[in-house]
Amino acid sequence: MFTLIQLPYAMEALEPVISAETISFHHGKHLQAYVDNLNKLLLGSGFEGLSLVDIVRQAPAGAIFNNAGQILNHEMYFTQFKPASEAAQGPTGALAAQIEKQWGSLEAFKTEFETKGVGLFGSGWVWLSADADGSLVITQEQGASNPVVKGLKPLLTFDVWEHAYYLDYQNRRAAHLSALWQIVDWEVVEGRFE
């Protein structure tokens, strides 16, 4: 049985980038619904006892994949943030070096990442992931998909489903994506890269 993750910060801690109201709905309602749905769907499915990553890798398209994928994606999303007053301006170490090597600068990387997020038609996620050789790749994932289905190691994600930003930004997806950099916990992202 899966449970709703506890946030590593108070609901209002990410304001004004993400409001407490959005966190309340996004985490407390949307993510809770995915957890509840998956727990019901797993009974007798043959996927009981597997991790979220294994379910997402193995489940065919459909309700189990969608709910497991959304839980995995949201858990990575919510745990990669910290209050803006505590967040570093960018990565350090090996991740910073790889971004510099591939994009030339952190700003160039951010521009491409935001462009892919804005350009994703419909609902989904934009991801920074690493391949088996440690090279970085930005992917657009529709619906509940996650880069693990492509054999990649997910590092950072921005949610482009409207429920992630509509209360705070209405239809201004680009403004939402641009603002999220202020609260990225680069230590968490770096830990995923190592």
N, C-alpha and C positions, 0 to 999 in steps of 0.2 A: 504494500500500500504506500502510495506517495502522499506527502503532506505539503501544505503551502509553506514555502521558505519564509523565514523571518528576515525582514529587511535589516541590513547592517547600519541603518541610520533611521532617524525619526522621519515621520511622513512629511514634515515641513522642511526637512534639512536641505532639499535640493532646490528650494525656491530661490530666485524667481524662475529658474530654468524649467523646472517641473513643479507644478503646484501640488500642495497636499491633497487637493481635491482630485487631481489626475492620478496621483499615486493611490489614493483610496479606491478609485474605480478600477484602475489598471491592475493593481496588485490584488486588492481585496475582493474584487468582483470577477474580472476577466480571468486572471490567473487561477483563482479559486475554482472557477467553473471548469477550466481545463483539468485541474487536479481531480475534481469530483467525477467528471466524465471518464477520465482515463481509468480511475479505480473501478468504476462500474464495468467498463469495457474489457478490462483485463481478466475478469473472472471466466475461467474456462477457455481462454484465448490461446494458451500455449506460450504467452509472453510473460506470465507471472514470474516474478523473481529476477527479471532482467533489469539492468540499469536503463536509464532514459536513453543514453547514447546507443546501447545495444538495440533497444526497441526501435529507435529512429533508423538505425542502419539496416535492420532486418524486416520491419513491418512493411507490408505492401501499402500503396496509396489507399487512403481511407481513414476512418474515424480513429483507429488506434494510432496510426502514424501522425495524424493531425494533432491530436491532443498531446501525445508524447512530445512531438516536435515543439509545440507551443510552450509546454512546460520547460523543456530544455532551453529554448531560446530565451524565454523570460527570466529564467534563473540566471543565465549568463548576463543578460541585459541589466537586471536590477542589482547584481553584485559587482558591476564594473563602475559604479558611480560613488562619489563622495561629495560632501558639500564643497562648493566652489572655493570657499576660503581655505580649504585643506588640500585641494587638488593641485598637482603639479601641472605645469604648462605643456609638458610633453614627456615622451619616454626618454630613458637613458640606456646606457649599456648596449647589449647586442641588438635589441629591438630598434633602438634609435639608429644604430649603424646600418641595419638592414633597410630601414625606411630611407635613410639618406642615400644608400647605394642604389636602390631601385627607383626612387622618385626625385632624388636630388635635394629635397628639403621636406620638412614636416608640413609646411604650408602647401606644397604641391600635392603631397599625399592627401591632406585634408580636402583640397579642392576636388580631386578625383573621387574620393569617398563620398562627399556630399553630392557631386554630380550624379553618381550612380544611385544614390538614395533618392534623389529628386526624380531621376529618370525611370525608376522602377514603376511600371504600370500596375495600378491596383494596389493590393495589400501585400506586405511581405517584410523582408529584412535586407539590410545591406551589411556585409561582413568583411572584416579583415581576417584572413586565415593564413596559416603556414602550410606549405606542402612538406613532403617527407625529407626534402633537401634543405628546408629552412627558408626557402624563398617565400615571399609574401604575395598574396593575391587578394584582390577585392572582388567579391561576388555579390550578385543580386539573387536572393532566394525568394521565390513566390510562396505565398501562403505560410505554411508551417515548416517549410524545409530548412535544413541546417547543412552547413558545409561538410559535416561528417559523412553525409551520403556520397560525397565525391572523394572521400579519403583524405580530406583536409583537416587540420587542427584549428578550430575556431578560436579567435583571440579577442575580437572586439565586434560589437554589433550595435546598430541603431535600428530601432523599430519604426517602420514606416506604415504600420496599420494606423488608421485615423484615430482609433481610441487612445493611442499613445500620446497624441498631441492636440486633438481637436478642442478640448476645453481651454487650453492655454494659447493656441496659435490659430484656431479655426482651420482654414484651408492652406495656411502658409507653411507647407512642409519644409521648404528650404530654410526658413527662419528657425524652425525647430531643430533641424539637423545642425545648423551653424552654431546654435546656442549650446548644444550638448557637449561640445568640446570643453566647456568651462567646468564640467563636473566629472569628466572621465578620470577614474582612478588608474593612472598609468602603471602603478605598482602591480595591480591585479592583472592588467593586460600583459605586462612583462612576465609575470609569473606563469601565465598561460603559454607564453612563447618558449620559455626555458624547458 
